[in-house]
């Protein structure tokens, strides 16, 4: 199972692709689990809620992009405004 992380920096317009380790993808099947672990691993949870560096993650499910006629879903993740 191959998964790719697309990082988009809205401050400078830089876009980069990074592979996600297969072990991580298999452990957290689907967009929700994977996005949650990527968010938890990518930033200090004590970050200011209004800090522009705070990540916003859009994740799709495992069936997204396949031609099976199934409906795909996209979910957005970030840290809450209140601690």
Secondary structure as UniProt FT lines:
FT   STRAND          4..8
FT   TURN            10..12
FT   STRAND          15..19
FT   HELIX           22..27
FT   HELIX           31..42
FT   TURN            45..46
FT   TURN            49..50
FT   TURN            52..53
FT   STRAND          57..60
FT   TURN            62..65
FT   STRAND          74..77
//
